[in-house]
Amino acid sequence: MLGDVVAIDGSYRGTVVACMDRDEYSQEHARAQWSYLGKGIMVNTDFGGLVHYTDSTQEHFALVSRANKP
């Protein structure tokens, strides 16, 4: 979900800033900027900034925390 913090492959972390599948976008990453990607999520990662992930992505994700909760 938008704002969730996720672990990526057990080594990295990121925050979900857009979910194209649900048509949800943060204020900083507007629909007009990213909806052309069509599917997947955009994660602001701690290793490389914004990364677009889709169902075909090889990385493993685990939920660290839900949006607005510790």
C-alpha atoms as a printed R data frame, in Angstrom:
   type eleno elety resid chain resno      x       y       z
1  ATOM     1    CA   MET     A     1  0.000   0.000   0.000
2  ATOM     2    CA   LEU     A     2  1.037   3.578  -0.532
3  ATOM     3    CA   GLY     A     3  3.430   4.674   2.230
4  ATOM     4    CA   ASP     A     4  4.331   1.164   3.377
5  ATOM     5    CA   VAL     A     5  7.962   0.471   4.218
6  ATOM     6    CA   VAL     A     6  9.265  -2.731   2.629
7  ATOM     7    CA   ALA     A     7 12.428  -4.798   2.885
8  ATOM     8    CA   ILE     A     8 13.881  -5.694  -0.506
9  ATOM     9    CA   ASP     A     9 15.831  -8.963  -0.723
10 ATOM    10    CA   GLY     A    10 16.519  -8.705   3.018
11 ATOM    11    CA   SER     A    11 19.284  -6.154   2.447
12 ATOM    12    CA   TYR     A    12 17.566  -2.918   1.482
13 ATOM    13    CA   ARG     A    13 14.543  -0.861   2.428
14 ATOM    14    CA   GLY     A    14 12.200   1.443   0.632
15 ATOM    15    CA   THR     A    15  8.897   3.252   0.845
16 ATOM    16    CA   VAL     A    16  6.083   2.677  -1.630
17 ATOM    17    CA   VAL     A    17  5.420   6.066  -3.271
18 ATOM    18    CA   ALA     A    18  3.124   4.949  -6.101
19 ATOM    19    CA   CYS     A    19  0.955   1.951  -6.909
20 ATOM    20    CA   MET     A    20 -0.028   1.937 -10.560
21 ATOM    21    CA   ASP     A    21 -2.200  -1.184 -10.091
22 ATOM    22    CA   ARG     A    22 -4.418   0.665  -7.591
23 ATOM    23    CA   ASP     A    23 -4.032   4.100  -9.238
24 ATOM    24    CA   GLU     A    24 -2.546   5.562  -6.030
25 ATOM    25    CA   TYR     A    25  0.217   8.159  -6.033
26 ATOM    26    CA   SER     A    26  1.881  10.199  -3.305
27 ATOM    27    CA   GLN     A    27  1.863  13.989  -3.512
28 ATOM    28    CA   GLU     A    28  5.572  13.989  -4.357
29 ATOM    29    CA   HIS     A    29  5.144  11.408  -7.149
30 ATOM    30    CA   ALA     A    30  1.989  12.408  -8.989
31 ATOM    31    CA   ARG     A    31 -0.141  10.314 -11.351
32 ATOM    32    CA   ALA     A    32  0.739  12.631 -14.248
33 ATOM    33    CA   GLN     A    33  4.399  11.773 -13.754
34 ATOM    34    CA   TRP     A    34  4.208   7.974 -13.366
35 ATOM    35    CA   SER     A    35  0.896   6.527 -14.629
36 ATOM    36    CA   TYR     A    36  2.437   5.822 -18.061
37 ATOM    37    CA   LEU     A    37  4.205   2.847 -16.446
38 ATOM    38    CA   GLY     A    38  0.813   1.124 -16.318
39 ATOM    39    CA   LYS     A    39  1.494  -1.611 -13.736
40 ATOM    40    CA   GLY     A    40  3.465  -2.239 -10.593
41 ATOM    41    CA   ILE     A    41  4.747  -0.051  -7.800
42 ATOM    42    CA   MET     A    42  7.325   2.698  -7.450
43 ATOM    43    CA   VAL     A    43  9.564   2.410  -4.393
44 ATOM    44    CA   ASN     A    44 11.889   5.093  -3.064
45 ATOM    45    CA   THR     A    45 14.784   2.824  -2.110
46 ATOM    46    CA   ASP     A    46 17.720   3.369   0.216
47 ATOM    47    CA   PHE     A    47 20.140   2.073  -2.422
48 ATOM    48    CA   GLY     A    48 19.197   3.903  -5.604
49 ATOM    49    CA   GLY     A    49 16.273   6.264  -5.256
50 ATOM    50    CA   LEU     A    50 13.132   5.503  -7.241
51 ATOM    51    CA   VAL     A    51 12.783   1.974  -8.622
52 ATOM    52    CA   HIS     A    52  9.792   0.617 -10.562
53 ATOM    53    CA   TYR     A    53  8.831  -2.967  -9.733
54 ATOM    54    CA   THR     A    54  6.309  -5.190 -11.518
55 ATOM    55    CA   ASP     A    55  4.991  -8.735 -11.022
56 ATOM    56    CA   SER     A    56  7.874 -10.053 -13.115
57 ATOM    57    CA   THR     A    57 10.457  -8.556 -10.742
58 ATOM    58    CA   GLN     A    58 12.882 -11.079  -9.234
59 ATOM    59    CA   GLU     A    59 13.334  -9.299  -5.893
60 ATOM    60    CA   HIS     A    60 11.651 -10.567  -2.723
61 ATOM    61    CA   PHE     A    61  9.648  -8.056  -0.688
62 ATOM    62    CA   ALA     A    62  8.637  -8.195   2.969
63 ATOM    63    CA   LEU     A    63  6.469  -5.684   4.800
64 ATOM    64    CA   VAL     A    64  8.416  -3.790   7.487
65 ATOM    65    CA   SER     A    65  5.661  -1.396   8.546
66 ATOM    66    CA   ARG     A    66  2.339  -0.099   7.311
67 ATOM    67    CA   ALA     A    67  1.971   3.550   6.371
68 ATOM    68    CA   ASN     A    68  1.692   5.913   9.342
69 ATOM    69    CA   LYS     A    69  2.476   3.165  11.875
70 ATOM    70    CA   PRO     A    70  5.791   2.382  13.615
